[in-house]
Amino acid sequence: MATLPGPKRVGKAQPMPNQSSEKAAPTSQGRKDVTTKIFVLDTCVLLFDHSALTNFEDNKVAIPITVLEELDRFKVGNETKHFEARECIRILDRLSQSHSLQDWIPVENAMDGQLRVIMDTDCPDGNASSVFSERTNDHKILDAALCLQAKDPESKV
């Protein structure tokens, strides 16, 4: 039985027909004029890869306190997820030595990325909790995202 050759890749990838090939114009500081993105991380992201904290380049990364509480429960053990939880906690601990994690702070090894921990008290009137009958950890994480969007409508959350 003969095998078919795989697709050949030649040159740079071309944009899809419905995508614009134009890039955002640089601002006076040389950066592209783009909307800031805020990524709200769930526990599973950090349990899969602790370096996710630094993988969002020049965007903002928000970590709800609920995620830190869940990471704390995962730090004991010998599986990969336990190692990832411990490493993530170590990174955050190192950052907290010189900054308050409740403020947007620069992230090591990221371009212009910033990080912040979102406390439950930052978002007391959670919309997700009012829509659903129970207040689960997932709802608290959704509340943090909704709260950030309300506080910073210019950013994509």
N, C-alpha and C positions, 0 to 999 in steps of 0.2 A: 504494500500500500504506500503510495507516494504522499509526502507531506507538502503542503503548500507553503511557499515562502511568506514570511510575515510582512507587514507594511514597511515600506522604506521611508525613512525620515531624511529629508534633504532640506538644508537651509533652515531659516527661522519659521516658526509657526505663523500662519496667516490668520487674521481675525475672521470670525464667522461673518457671513454676509450682513446679519442684523446688528453686528457690533461695530462701534466706531473705532477707527484706527487712530483717531486723534487722541493725544494725551493732554492732560490738564496743563495749563500754562504755568510755568514757574512763577512764584511770587518774588517779591523784592529780596527775600532771604534765600532764594535758590530752591526752595521746596515747592512741590506741586501744591496747587490750591485744591485741597481735598477736605472733605468733611471728616472730622475726628470720629473714630469708631471706638466704642466702649464694649469690650467683651466681658460678660459676666460668666465666670467659670463655675461649673458644677464640680462636685467632688470627683466624679469619674474621670474627668479630664486630667486632674492632678494625680490621681491614682495610676493612670496609664503612663504619664510622663511628667515628672516634677519640673522639667525644664520648660514646660508650657508657659510658665510665668514669664519667660524671656523670649518666647517665640512669636510675639505679636508685633514685632518691629517698632513702628512709631505710633502705635495705638495705645489705648488705655486698657488695663486689665483690672476688673473689679472682682473681689472675692468676698462674698457674703460671709459673715461670722459663722453662719450655720455650716458652711463648707469647712471652716477651720475646726469646728467642733467635731464634725464627722471624720476629718483627717486624724484628729487626736485619738479617735477610737480605733483607727487602722494602723497606728504606728507600731504596735506590738505584734511580732511574728516574723517568720522567715521567708514568706513569699514575696514576690516582686512588688505587689501592691503595698506591702508593709514597708519595704525599702523606699518606694516612691513617696509614701506619706512622710516618712522620717526626713528624707532629703528636702521635700517641700517645706516642712516645718523649720528645718535648719536654715534654708534660704530666707524665709520670712523672719526668723529670729535674728539673722545677721542684719537684715535691712532695718529691723526695729531698734537696733543698737544706736543708730544715728538719726532716725526719723520716726515720726509718729505714723503708723500705718493707717490712721484714719484720715490722712491727707494724701493727695496725689503726690507720689514720690517717684524719682527716676529709678528705673530698673536696670540693674547691672547686666551687661551683655546684650542690651536691646538698643536699637538705634536712638530713638527719642521716646521710647515707651515709658509709660507711667503705670503705677500700681496703687491700689487703695483697698482697704478692707472696709466693707459696708456693715455697720452695726445694725441690729434690729431696731435700735432707738432712732436711727436715721430715717426710718420709714415706718412710723407707728401705725398709719392707716393703710394697711396693705390691701390693694385691690384684688389680688389673687385670692387672698383669704376670705374676702367678702363674697366672691363668686362661688367658691367651693365651700362645702359645709365644714370641713376640718382644716386645721392649720398644720399642715405637714411641713417637713423640711423643704420639699420641692416647692411648695407654695411660698415659703420664706425667700427662697432663691428667686422665684419669679417676682415677688414683691420688691426685692432689691433692684432687679432690672427695670421694673416699672417706675420705681422711685428715681433712679438715675435718669430715665428718659424724661420724667416730669421736671427734674431739676436742671437738665441740660438738653432742651429741645433741639438745639443746633447739631447735636451729635447723634450718630446712629448707634443704638444700643442693641 
